[in-house]
Every structure is written in C-alpha cells, then in structure tokens.
Amino acid sequence: MRRSFFFIIFQTQVGVGVLSLPSSLYAGAGTDGWITLLVTGVAIQLIIFILYFLSNRFPSLTLFEYGTKIIGKYAAFIVSLLYILFAISTAVIVLELFETTIKTWILFRTPMLVILLLLTVSGTYLAVGRIKVMGRFYQFVSILIVPLVIMSAYTLKDADIRYIMPIGQNGIGTILKATQQGIVSMLGFEIVLFIYPFVQTKGKTALKSLTLANVAVTLLYSFLTFTTYVFFSPAQLEMIPEPLVYMLKGVSFVIVDRVDLIFLSIWIVSVMTSYVSYLYIAGRGIQHLTKRKKTTGPILVAAFTALILAMFSHDRYTVEMLSGYHAKASYFFALGFPLVLFLMSLLFKKKRGVAMNKKLYQCLILLSMLILLTSCWDQELLKESKLIYGAGFDYENEDEIRTTFVVRNLGVPVSQGGVYSNRIISIAGPSPRATRIEMDRIISKQVTASKNQLLLLGGRSSKTQR
C-alpha cells in the first residue's frame, strides 16, 4: 500500500476549498497569496513530522486504539468521540459547499436533497469498502489532476505578470498571518493517524510518501492560485468569489465550449475523495467505541448523520459560521491533540518498567492538557472586509423586496495617495436576509455592516410589518 498511501494523503488534502482559496488568500495577503501557500506547505510539513513520529511509535494501532495506552480509558474515549464529531462535521461542511457550488454553476433547479444524495450515496459506497480499495480508487482518479493543470496553464497565454508585482509588497508579516487560510484549505494530512497501521512499508518510506504528498498539494495549490493572480487584476479579484471557475469560464475551444464544466467535473471527484476519507475516519471511530467487527454499519451511521445535518444548516451565513468554527477546531485535531499525545508518549517511555501512581498519572494528563488552554484572540482588518456605508429597502412587488447597498471600496489609503470609491449594488429577493446572501455571492470579501451610516426605508416598507 506504499503508492496508495501517497494518493490517499494527496486526495484527502485536495478538496472543496480549492475554488475559493485564491479569493480568501487575496483578502489576507493580497497578490502574495501564492507565496503564503509555499510557507503553508513548510508549516504543514512540520506538523506531518509530529504525526509521523506519533504514529510510528504505535505502528500497528490507530489513534483510537493507542490513545488508551497513553492517556487512559476514559480520556481516550473523550478524545475519540471528539475526533468522530470533527470528522462528521467536516463531512457536513463538504456536503454543504458541494451543494452550493453545484447549484450555482451546474444544476440550478435541482432540489437540494438530490444533490446531497449524489455525493452521499457514491461516497458511502466507496467508504464501506476496504482501505485498499479506497487507495486504488484514489490512485486511479489522481490522473485527472493532469488535465486540471493543463487547463489552468492554458490561461497563462493571457496572463499579465505586472498584476503581482512587486513580489512581497504586503510584507512578511501579512504573508505569515494568511497561512491560517492555507492550512485550513490543505487539511487532510491528519488521516495518517488512522491509516498508518495499514501501510505495508512503514518507517522512512512512509515519511517520504507523506512528504511527497504534501509537496505535490502545495505546488498544485500554489500554481492554481498564481494563475488566477496573473489572469485577473487586483480590482477584479476583489469582486470574484471563485476565481478559478471564472477564469476557465472564459476559455473555449472548437470542440469544447464550456471548459469550466470539465474543471468542475474533476473538482467533484476531488470533493468525493475528501468526503470519503472523513467518513472512513468517523466510521473507524464509531466501530472502535461500539466494539463492532466491521465498519459498514458505523460508516452508514456517520453518512446518514452528516446528510441530516447538512440539510438543516444550509444558508450561506450558517455555512460560513460553521466553517469558521471548524477552521479553529481543526488546529486542535491536526496539531493540538497529536502533539499532546506524542509528548506524553515520550514521557511514558522514560517511565517504562516503573509503576506510575495514580496521582502522578493524573497530574501529567492535566499538565499536558494545559497546552490546549492557551488564550486566543481574533480581529477583522478593514482591508480584508467590504464595508456597507448605506442600505435601502423597499418592495419590488408583492413577493419581493428590493435592497440597495452602498459598499465602500477602500483600496489604497488616502494617506498614501489613494482615492476611495463606492459601489452600488441593488438586489431583489424574498427577504432582506436573502438579498444579503446574494450580495455575498457577488462580492468576494467579507461584507460587514458595522460602519453603516445610512438606512433608508421606502414608503410601503416603512408602514408594513413583514
């Protein structure tokens, strides 16, 4: 399973976030976002070393199994349960983003449940098979990455390198800060904690496969992001939420008119592989906790749970909120918990052959958990947001409301010779919330009304309660 191991890691990392990654990185690091991805690859490699050394200490066990040997039965049960919930929540987010993208670009009028079932049924069918079957499938579909790269490279004929000049203009601090978006989009390497026992050739060979997979994903994401940055101007990148699809939408050939549909078809396969991997993690965890012999039943339970949750939390604001919480939690599951387990396993090795009393054991657990209790902070920079300076509401007809937003384009500060400009967006929808969601689809950056200075209500809307 040496080759399959590489492709499982690679396909799990390449997932749903590739479409919006250039836009999110541009919001954080400007046109230096592609450099951020290279730095992110180095940071992920350091995390991979920790995951590898931890897994290599228990080469025949998964994290669900050796957790008991390190932190005890009850603490390991809690950690295993948290990993199961994390895997299911990841599957939910993948389903939601998959449905949103497919409905936006391809199947406009197809019911939500049908689209969700397309991924759920096909993904579950693959996940209930053996890990060897998954590995062979991942290896087979990885060839699709080649036409994806070729299609993106073809757009370079219309590229303008001046769009990203001067390189590094946003500063090393901004580039490093934006790595958090890159790490979240490149998650998937943590699956090594659950499939390492099934790797036939362990040790340095396995570490080599892990490293090559991370290098391949880093180069792929950096290349795709780079092509969008030299294809679109900075002003265009501020308005485009999914630059890769828009870039390929303008490409056509004599035989193929919609290249973007071919791209999305390849993207669907990558989304399914990520979804299958997290279903497998959740299924293995449920199997371990319930002491079942096969993973088929637990995987079906995880898939059904993810499907139900995806159906109930599906508007854009809810998805973004859940994605934000999931991104913050992912640091604990990809780095926090494995680091604690690794340090404790090293400490226990020093105590090998010596009976450890109960109080000392509990103290060590508490001290190790302090790593996860560090304080946190958050901020929203104005340059990463689009500010609503004015809003107006009035009835379009009996069933729709017309909402008009005045959005401030900050651009270069006035102190540096820049000029502020306003963009007026008018959208009709069944409710103010629906029009706000639609505006988020149009504007790439995060929209905030915290600086709103004007609110206008039409005659009917000011008199009518709805």
N, C-alpha and C positions, 0 to 999 in steps of 0.2 A: 504493500500500500504506500510505497515511497512516493511515486508520482501522484497518486490520488491525494495524498496528504497535502502536497503543494497546491493542487487545484481546489481542494476543499477550503483552505485558508483564503486563497485568491478570490474565489467566487463568493464566499461569505462576506468579504470586505467590500467587493464591488456591488453596490446595491442601489436602493431607491434614491439616495442623496446626490447622485452624480448630476442630476438635471439642474438642481438649484444651487449646487456647490459654488460655481463661478460667481453667481449673484451674491450669495452670503459672504463669500470671501472678499468680494469687491467692497461690500458695505463695511467690512472690518479693516482691510488692508489696502484698498484701492487697487490699482493695476499691479501691485506687488503681491497679489494673492497667490500667483503661481509659485513665487518664492516661499510663501508660507507653507505650501504643501510639501516642498522639499524639506523644510525644517520639521514639519509634522512627521514625515517619514522617519527622520532621525529619532524624534521623541518616541514614536511607536516602537522603533527597534529596541530602545532601552527597556520599554515595558515588556517586549517579547522575550528579552533575556530573563526577566524575572519569572514570567510564566513558564519558560522552558526549564529553568533550574528547579522550580517548584514541581513541575510535572515529572522531571527526570528523577526526583527523589522518591517518587512512588510510580514507577514506570508501568505497573500492571493495574493501577487504580485510577478512577476518575476523581474529580474534586468531591463529588457526592460521597465517595467511599473513603478517601483518605482524610476528609475533614474530621471524621470521628476520631481518628488516630492522633490528630493534632490538638483539637480543642474540646474533645469530649462529645458524648452522645447528644446532649440537649443543645449545646451551642451549635454543633454541626447541623442539627435538624433545622434550626432557625436560619442558618446561612444557606442551606439547601433550598428551603422554602423561598427565601428572598431571590435566589438565582432563578427559580422556577417562575416567580412573578415577573422578574426582569425579562426573561425570555418570552413569556406570553405578551407582556406589554410591548416588546419590540415587534412581535408578530402583528399586534394590533395596529401599531403605527405604520408598519409596512403595508398592511391591507388598506388603511385609510388613504395614504399617499398614492398607492397604486390606483385605487378607485377614482380619486380626484383627478389624477393625470390622464387616465384612460378616458374619463368622461369629458375632460376638457379638450382633448386632442383627437380622439378617435370615435368613441361610441357616445355621441351627445345625448341620445334619448333612451339609452339602455338603462333599465332600473338598477339602482344601487346594489340590490341583493344579487342580481345576476352577475355583475362584475366581480363582486366579492367572492361568489361561489366559483368563478373561473379559476381564481388563484388558490382558493381553499381546497377545492377538490383535487386539482392537479398536484399541488404541493403536498397535501396529506398522503396521496397515493405514493409519492416518491419517498416521503419521510418514514413510512411504515416499513420500507424495505431495509435491508442490511446496510451498514455503513459503507461496505464495499460497493454496493450498488450506487449509493449516492456519490461516492468518489469517482466511479466510472462515468456517471452521467455528467458530473461537473467537468471532468476531463474532456468529454466529448463536446460539450457546448462552449468550452473556452475558445474554440476555433472561431466563434462568432465575434470575438474581440477584434480580430484582424480586419474585417470589413468596417467595423466601427471606427477604427483608427484611420483606415484609408479614406472613409467619407469625411472625417474631420480634417485630415491632411489636405484633401482636395480644396477646401475653403481657403487654404493659405495663399492661393493664387490671387485672392482679393484682399490679402492682409496689408495692414499698414503698421509697421514696427514703431512708428512715432507715437502710437497710442499708449505704449507702455514706457516711453522714455520720459525722464531719465529713470533708469532702473534703481530701485531702492529709495525713491523720492519720499516715501512716507516714513522712513526711519526704521531702525531695527526693533525699537520698542513696539511699534504698531504691528510689524510683521510677526513678532513673537506672540503678541496678545491675540492675534487672529488664529493662532494654531488650535485654539479650542474648537472652532468650527470644523477644522480639518480632521481633528481626532474623532469627533463625533461621526463625521461622514465616513470615516475609514474604519469604524468599529467592525468587529467580526473575528479578529485575531484571537479573542478570548475563547473561541471554540476549542483551542488546543487543550484547554483544561479538561475537556470531556471526550476527546477522541484520541488523545495520546496513547492510551493503552492498546489501541487497535493498530498502531503504526508498527510495521514489521521491523524496520531498521531504525532503531532509536539512537540516542546519543548525538554526536556531531552531525550525522547525516540528517536527522530530523531538524536540528537547529539550522542547517543550511537550507532546507526546504522552507522553513519559516521565514528566514531572511530573504530568500529569493522572492517569495510571495509578497512580502512587504515592499520590496524594491519594485516589483512589477506593478503593484497597485499605485505606489507613489508616482512612478513615472507616467502611468496611464492617466491618473487624475491631473498631474501637472501639465501634461501635454494637452488634454482636453480643455483645461482652464486657460492655458496660454493661447490656444487657437481662438477662443472667444474674445480674449482681451485684445488681440491684434486684429480681429474682424470687426468688432463694434467699437465705437468711440466711447469715451467715458460718459458723455451725456446720454448715450443710448443704453449703456449698462445700468444706469440709474433707473431706467424705466422698464427694463426687460426682466421678468422674474425667472425665466428659464432660457438662458442664452443659447444653450446647445441646440435645443429644438428649433428656436427661431433662426439660428444660423443655418441649419440644414434645410429649413423650410424654403429658403430662397435658392436652393440648389436643385437643378433638374437636368435630366438627360433626354436623349431622343426616345429611349425605351422606358426609362423610369422617370416619372414626373414628380412623385412625392417621396423624396429621399428621406424626409423626416419620419415617414411611416415605417420605413425599413429600420431606421435608427431606433424608433420606439419598440419595434418588434424584438430587436436584440436586447433592448433595455428590459423588456418584460421577462426574458429568460434570466437575466441577472437578478431581477427582483425576486423571482421564484426561488432561485438558489439560496438567497439570503433568508427568505421566509422559511424554507425547508430546514435550514441549519438551526434556526432558533426553535422551530417546532421540535426538532430532534433533541435539543438541549432540555426543553421543558418536559418532553416525554421521558427522557432518561431520568430526570429528577423525580418525576411522579412515580416512575417504576421503582426507583430506589426507596422512596419513602413508603410506598404501599406494599413493598416486598413482592411484586409481581415478577413472573418469569419472562414475559415478553413485553415489548414496548408498544405493541399495536394499540391496545386499549388506552394507555396513557397518552399516546400521541393523538388519538381521536378526541380524547377529552380536552387536550390543550388546543387543538384546532377548532373545536366547537366553541370553547370559551372565547378564543380570540375573535371568531366570527361574530358572536353575540355582542361582545364589547365594541367591535368596530361598527356595528350597525347603530349603536346608541350614542356614540360620541363622534359625530361626523361633520359638524360645520367647521369652517376654516379656523375660527378663533379657538375652538376646543382642541382641534388638531395641533395648532401652534402651541397652545398651553401645555398639552400633554408632551409634545416633542421637547419643550423646554425643560420640563421636569425630568423627562427620560434622559436628556443630554447630561444633566447634572448628576443623576444617579449612575450613569454609565461609568463615571470615573471611579466610583466605589467598586463596581463589579469587574471592571477591566484592570484596575490597578490596586485599589484600596484593600479589598479582601484578600486577593492573592499575595500582596506584599506582607500583610499581617500573618497569613498562614506560613509563608516562606520564612519569615523571621522567627516565628515560634517553632517551626520545624528545625531550624538551625540551633535554637536554644535547647530544644529537647534532645538533640543529638549529643550535645555536650553532657547531658544528664543521663545518657544511655547506660543502663545497668544499675542505675541508682533509683530507688523508690522515691517518688516525689510525694510529699504530704499534701493533703487536700487544700490547706490554706495557701501554700506556696503556689499550687497549680491555679487556684482562683485568682491570686494576685497577678500572676503572669498574664492571664487572659485579660484582666481589667487594664493592665498597663499597655498591652498590645492594642486594645480597642481604643485607647486614647488617641491613636493616630487618626481615627475616623471622626474624632470630635473636635477637630480644629474649626475655628470660626470661619465664616465665609462672607463674601461681600459681592455686590453687584452694582452695575452702573449702566446708564444709557447715554452714550455720547450723541450730541446733536448731529455730528457729521454722519452717523450711522442711521439717522431717522429722517422721515419726511414729516414736517410739521403742518398740521391743519391750522390755518390762521382765520378761517371763516367757513361757516356752513349755513346752508339754507334748505328749508323743507317746504314742500307744497304738494298737493295732489296732482298727479298726472291724469288720472281718471278714477273711476270708482274703485278699482282694484290695485292701483299702483301709486307709489309716492315718488316724486322727483326730488332727488337730493343733489345739491350742488356744493362742491368742496373747493376751497381756495387753498392750494398746497404750496408752501414756500420752498423754492429750490435754493438751498444755502450755497452750494458750490464753494468758490474761493472767498474767504472772509473779506469784508470791505477794507479792513486794515491792511490787507495785502494787495489791494488794487482790484478786488473782485466786485461784482455787481449782483445783488440779489434779484431774483425774478419770481414771479408767481405763475402757477399752472392751475387753470380752472378745469375741473372735472365734473361733469353732470351725468348722473346715472339714475335710471328708473328701476324700481323693484317693488316687491310686495310689502316691504317694511324697511325702516331706516337701517336695521341690522343687515338686511340682505344687500342693500346698496353699499354699506361699509365693507362687507365681504367681497363684493365685486370690485370695489376700488383697490382692495389689497391684491387682487389678481392682476390689476393693471400696473400698479407701482411695485417696483422691486424691493425697495427698502421698507423698514417697519414704519407704519403710519401711526402717529400719536396726536391726540387732541389736547395734550397738556398745555399748549400755548395758544389755544383757540381764543380769539379776541372778539369774534362777531358771530351771532346766531340770529338768523332771520327765519321767520315763520310766515307762510302765505296766509291769505285770508281764511281759507277753509280749514287749513291745518291748525290755525290758532284757535278756532272755535270748536273743532270736532275732537272728541276723545276717541282714541282707537287703541 
